[in-house]
Amino acid sequence: MKTKRIVLSGGPSSGKTTLINELERLGKHCFHEVSRDLIREAQKKGIAQPFLTQPEAFNTAILQSRLVQFKEADQVTEPYSFYDRGMLDVVAYMEYANQPIPESFLLECKAAIYDEVFLLPPWSEIHIQDKERYETFEQAKTVFEHIKNTYLSYGYAIIEVPFGTVTDRVLFILNHCK
């Protein structure tokens, strides 16, 4: 049985990681966000914001890490694999930042097809900025629109996750997985 690849995406401060952690606690197979780890690694090397100062290298590292996650799901025997962001999030962020997108990125994203995409809107009540999340809430809303438009432009049907408790949101996702 092939695992279904389920993406949880959205702008910063939408609760993706909290939901991924809860899904994992419930025994679901999950792939965690890679960008925070890559940012922390760069910061240890004295690079405060690699997404701004070294965008090409940073975006390549994120895309490659997410491609590894995508391929690792081929070995998963669980019905679903949940991802904290998908490969297309890289393209959406690059569009948001007006960065050139290499053709190779687009080809990789077209080849790596997810089964479902759940989109979480930015949530002002949980928005925080920190060393890895630099976006203001207004910027988070703009990033959300870029992510939404990117997934739609690749032909994905998006399921928007309503605000609510972690339990309610997880149940919504699980009840809508096909």
Beta strands, then each sheet from edge to edge (+ up, - down):
strand 1: 4-10
strand 2: 29-31
strand 3: 80-84
strand 4: 116-120
strand 5: 158-160
sheet 1: 2+ 3+ 1+ 4+ 5+
end
